[in-house]
Amino acid sequence: MGLVGAGPWAEAVHAPTLAAGPHTRLAGVWARRPRAAARLGAPVYERIEELFDHCEAVAFCVPPGVQAEIAPRAARAGKALLLEKPLAADLDGARRLADAVAEAGVASQMVLTFRYSSATRAFLERVRAIEPFGGYALNISGALHSIESPWRQERGAVLDVGPHMIDMLGAALGPVASVRAHGHPLGWTGLLLEHETGAVSEASLSMAARVERGHSQVAVFGRHGSEVLDGGDLGYDVFPAMVAEFAATVRRGGGHPLDARHGLRLQEIITAAEAQLR
């Protein structure tokens, strides 16, 4: 695995998880700041093409606009892609990236962390038994008051945490068919989602709340009961499970349900919501 990016998240999560094995080996890093990349304990490559020459797959831990620029180059070089959410900064970038993956025929997988937790999978299994018809999700934090991330400070909760919540509601209630949005992405945003199954759900998103700790939850209601998943239940198995699944995806040659096409569908919903908030 090659790693693109050397920020705090890459240092805390991506690099140590990829290096820990047993399914992957961290072959090298490329970043715009080579000094930061040197802290990750792997060879640092000056040119990104050199990184591509030394790996089979590439993990991305960079802003969405940068991912949309570099990931198509990795795909054209024949590398499998472990992609951060959101797929891109805008819908055009997401389409170009998804098209490049499809044209190159490489494996891809999205880092939608909720989905790799055993608690999430047990929750979704229980949801199927209650014949769900609606639900809600919330993701509330004060991250905008402390995080140094220009794209998050500019675009806020819809682009950052929105993919997680929309993805989870879609997994529980069926693919999202439409979205209505109100509020402000740098304050409080409410989303009303209609699903292809006829179910309806709501999502409340904020990264500007003055809270001691962030809170996330997904609740689903049906004809035979209700089920709740708290973000605090996800546990520490998420990232090793994600990497193990990605390795299996690469060995199969693709075919994961959370691939670049799934990321593109999420981007379409996010784009529609952001357009209504302007």
C-alpha positions as CSV (number, residue, x, y, z in Angstrom):
1,M,0.0,0.0,0.0
2,G,1.1,3.5,-0.8
3,L,-0.3,6.4,1.2
4,V,-1.1,9.8,-0.2
5,G,-1.2,12.4,2.6
6,A,0.6,13.0,5.9
7,G,-1.7,15.1,8.0
8,P,-2.9,14.3,11.5
9,W,-5.4,11.6,10.4
10,A,-2.8,9.9,8.2
11,E,-0.4,9.9,11.1
12,A,-2.8,8.7,13.7
13,V,-4.9,6.1,11.7
14,H,-3.9,5.4,8.1
15,A,-0.2,4.9,8.4
16,P,-0.1,2.7,11.5
17,T,-3.1,0.6,10.4
18,L,-1.6,-0.1,7.0
19,A,1.8,-0.8,8.5
20,A,0.4,-3.1,11.2
21,G,-0.6,-5.8,8.7
22,P,-1.2,-8.7,8.4
23,H,-3.1,-8.0,5.2
24,T,-1.1,-4.9,4.0
25,R,2.4,-3.4,4.1
26,L,3.0,0.3,4.0
27,A,5.3,0.7,1.0
28,G,5.7,4.4,1.0
29,V,4.2,7.9,1.4
30,W,3.8,10.9,-0.9
31,A,2.7,14.3,0.5
32,R,2.9,17.9,-0.3
33,R,5.0,18.4,2.9
34,P,7.8,15.8,2.8
35,R,8.9,16.6,6.4
36,A,5.5,15.6,7.7
37,A,5.6,12.4,5.6
38,A,9.0,11.5,7.1
39,R,7.3,11.0,10.5
40,L,5.1,8.1,9.2
41,G,7.9,5.5,9.3
42,A,7.9,4.6,5.6
43,P,9.9,5.6,2.5
44,V,9.0,9.1,1.3
45,Y,8.8,9.7,-2.4
46,E,9.4,13.0,-4.0
47,R,7.3,12.3,-7.1
48,I,4.0,10.6,-6.8
49,E,4.8,8.4,-9.8
50,E,7.6,6.9,-7.8
51,L,5.1,5.9,-5.1
52,F,2.9,4.3,-7.8
53,D,6.0,2.3,-8.9
54,H,6.4,0.8,-5.5
55,C,2.9,-0.3,-4.5
56,E,-0.1,-2.3,-5.7
57,A,-2.8,0.0,-4.1
58,V,-3.0,3.5,-2.8
59,A,-4.8,4.9,0.3
60,F,-5.8,8.6,0.3
61,C,-5.9,10.8,3.3
62,V,-6.0,14.3,1.7
63,P,-8.7,17.0,1.2
64,P,-11.5,15.9,-1.2
65,G,-10.3,18.3,-4.0
66,V,-6.8,16.8,-3.9
67,Q,-8.2,13.3,-3.9
68,A,-10.2,14.0,-7.0
69,E,-7.1,15.3,-8.7
70,I,-4.7,12.5,-7.8
71,A,-6.8,9.4,-7.5
72,P,-7.6,9.2,-11.3
73,R,-3.9,9.2,-11.9
74,A,-3.4,6.3,-9.5
75,A,-6.3,4.4,-11.2
76,R,-4.8,5.0,-14.7
77,A,-1.5,3.6,-13.3
78,G,-3.4,0.4,-12.4
79,K,-3.6,0.9,-8.7
80,A,-6.5,-0.1,-6.5
81,L,-7.9,2.8,-4.4
82,L,-8.9,3.2,-0.8
83,L,-10.8,6.5,-1.0
84,E,-11.7,8.9,1.7
85,K,-15.2,10.5,2.0
86,P,-16.4,12.6,0.4
87,L,-15.2,11.4,-3.0
88,A,-14.4,14.9,-4.2
89,A,-15.1,18.6,-3.5
90,D,-17.8,18.8,-6.2
91,L,-19.9,16.5,-8.4
92,D,-17.8,17.0,-11.5
93,G,-14.7,15.9,-9.7
94,A,-16.5,12.9,-8.2
95,R,-17.7,11.9,-11.7
96,R,-14.2,12.2,-13.2
97,L,-12.8,10.0,-10.4
98,A,-15.5,7.3,-10.6
99,D,-15.2,7.3,-14.4
100,A,-11.4,6.9,-14.2
101,V,-11.9,3.9,-11.8
102,A,-14.4,2.3,-14.2
103,E,-12.3,2.9,-17.3
104,A,-9.1,1.5,-15.6
105,G,-11.0,-1.5,-14.1
106,V,-9.3,-1.2,-10.8
107,A,-10.7,-2.1,-7.3
108,S,-12.0,0.8,-5.1
109,Q,-13.4,1.1,-1.7
110,M,-14.7,4.1,0.4
111,V,-13.6,4.8,4.0
112,L,-17.1,5.0,5.4
113,T,-16.0,4.0,8.9
114,F,-19.4,3.2,10.4
115,R,-19.9,0.4,7.9
116,Y,-16.8,-1.6,9.0
117,S,-17.9,-2.0,12.6
118,S,-19.3,-5.3,13.9
119,A,-21.8,-3.2,15.9
120,T,-23.1,-1.6,12.7
121,R,-23.4,-4.9,11.0
122,A,-25.4,-6.4,13.9
123,F,-27.6,-3.3,13.9
124,L,-28.3,-3.5,10.2
125,E,-29.1,-7.2,10.6
126,R,-31.6,-6.4,13.4
127,V,-33.1,-3.6,11.3
128,R,-34.1,-6.0,8.5
129,A,-36.2,-8.0,11.0
130,I,-38.4,-5.0,12.0
131,E,-39.6,-4.0,8.5
132,P,-38.4,-0.4,8.9
133,F,-40.3,2.5,7.5
134,G,-38.5,5.5,8.9
135,G,-35.7,6.8,11.1
136,Y,-33.3,9.5,11.9
137,A,-29.6,10.2,12.2
138,L,-27.6,12.9,14.0
139,N,-24.0,13.8,14.1
140,I,-23.2,16.7,16.4
141,S,-19.8,18.1,17.4
142,G,-17.9,21.3,18.0
143,A,-15.1,20.3,15.5
144,L,-15.3,23.6,13.6
145,H,-14.1,25.4,16.7
146,S,-10.8,23.5,16.8
147,I,-10.0,21.7,13.6
148,E,-7.5,23.1,11.2
149,S,-9.0,22.1,7.9
150,P,-9.8,24.8,5.3
151,W,-12.3,22.7,3.4
152,R,-14.2,21.8,6.5
153,Q,-14.2,25.4,7.7
154,E,-15.5,26.5,4.3
155,R,-18.1,23.7,3.6
156,G,-19.0,22.4,7.1
157,A,-21.0,19.4,8.2
158,V,-22.9,18.4,5.0
159,L,-19.7,17.6,3.1
160,D,-17.8,16.2,6.0
161,V,-20.1,14.1,8.2
162,G,-23.0,14.1,5.8
163,P,-21.7,11.1,3.8
164,H,-21.6,8.9,7.0
165,M,-25.1,9.7,8.0
166,I,-26.7,9.5,4.5
167,D,-24.9,6.2,3.9
168,M,-26.1,4.7,7.2
169,L,-29.7,5.8,6.6
170,G,-29.5,4.4,3.0
171,A,-28.1,1.1,4.4
172,A,-30.9,0.8,6.9
173,L,-33.9,2.1,4.9
174,G,-33.0,1.6,1.2
175,P,-31.3,3.8,-1.4
176,V,-31.9,7.5,-1.1
177,A,-34.2,8.8,-3.9
178,S,-34.3,12.5,-3.0
179,V,-33.2,15.1,-0.4
180,R,-34.6,18.4,1.0
181,A,-32.3,20.5,3.1
182,H,-32.6,23.6,5.4
183,G,-30.4,25.4,7.8
184,H,-26.7,26.3,7.3
185,P,-23.7,23.9,6.9
186,L,-21.6,26.0,9.3
187,G,-24.4,26.0,11.9
188,W,-27.2,23.4,12.0
189,T,-28.4,21.5,8.9
190,G,-31.5,19.4,8.6
191,L,-32.0,16.8,5.8
192,L,-35.2,15.1,4.9
193,L,-34.5,12.0,2.9
194,E,-37.0,10.0,0.8
195,H,-35.9,6.4,0.1
196,E,-36.7,4.2,-2.9
197,T,-38.4,1.8,-0.6
198,G,-41.0,4.5,0.4
199,A,-39.3,5.0,3.8
200,V,-38.6,8.6,5.0
201,S,-35.8,9.7,7.3
202,E,-34.2,12.8,8.8
203,A,-30.6,13.7,9.5
204,S,-29.4,16.5,11.8
205,L,-25.8,17.7,11.3
206,S,-23.7,20.2,13.1
207,M,-20.0,20.7,13.6
208,A,-20.5,24.1,15.4
209,A,-22.2,23.1,18.6
210,R,-20.6,23.9,21.9
211,V,-20.5,20.4,23.4
212,E,-18.0,18.6,25.6
213,R,-17.9,15.6,23.3
214,G,-19.3,14.8,19.9
215,H,-22.4,12.6,19.6
216,S,-23.7,10.5,16.7
217,Q,-26.6,8.1,16.5
218,V,-28.8,6.3,14.0
219,A,-32.3,5.2,15.0
220,V,-34.7,3.2,12.8
221,F,-38.4,2.4,13.4
222,G,-40.5,-0.3,11.8
223,R,-43.6,-2.4,12.0
224,H,-42.0,-4.8,14.5
225,G,-40.0,-2.5,16.7
226,S,-37.1,-0.1,16.7
227,E,-33.3,-0.3,16.7
228,V,-30.6,2.2,17.7
229,L,-26.9,2.5,16.9
230,D,-24.8,4.9,18.9
231,G,-21.5,6.1,17.5
232,G,-19.8,5.2,20.7
233,D,-20.6,1.5,20.1
234,L,-18.4,1.3,17.0
235,G,-15.3,0.0,18.9
236,Y,-11.7,-0.2,17.9
237,D,-12.2,-2.9,15.2
238,V,-13.2,-0.5,12.5
239,F,-10.0,0.4,10.8
240,P,-8.3,-3.1,10.9
241,A,-11.6,-4.5,9.5
242,M,-11.7,-1.9,6.8
243,V,-8.1,-2.7,5.7
244,A,-8.7,-6.4,5.8
245,E,-11.8,-6.0,3.5
246,F,-9.9,-3.7,1.2
247,A,-7.1,-6.3,0.8
248,A,-9.8,-8.9,0.0
249,T,-11.4,-6.5,-2.5
250,V,-8.0,-6.0,-4.3
251,R,-7.4,-9.8,-4.4
252,R,-10.8,-10.3,-6.0
253,G,-10.2,-7.5,-8.5
254,G,-13.0,-5.3,-7.2
255,G,-16.7,-5.7,-6.4
256,H,-17.1,-4.1,-3.0
257,P,-20.5,-2.4,-2.3
258,L,-18.8,0.7,-1.0
259,D,-16.8,1.4,-4.1
260,A,-16.3,4.7,-6.0
261,R,-19.7,4.4,-7.7
262,H,-21.2,4.4,-4.2
263,G,-19.2,7.4,-3.3
264,L,-20.5,9.2,-6.4
265,R,-24.1,8.5,-5.4
266,L,-23.4,10.0,-2.0
267,Q,-21.8,13.0,-3.7
268,E,-25.0,13.5,-5.8
269,I,-27.1,13.7,-2.7
270,I,-24.7,16.0,-0.9
271,T,-24.5,18.3,-3.9
272,A,-28.3,18.5,-4.1
273,A,-28.5,19.3,-0.4
274,E,-25.8,22.0,-0.6
275,A,-27.5,23.6,-3.5
276,Q,-30.6,24.1,-1.4
277,L,-28.6,25.7,1.4
278,R,-27.1,28.4,-0.7
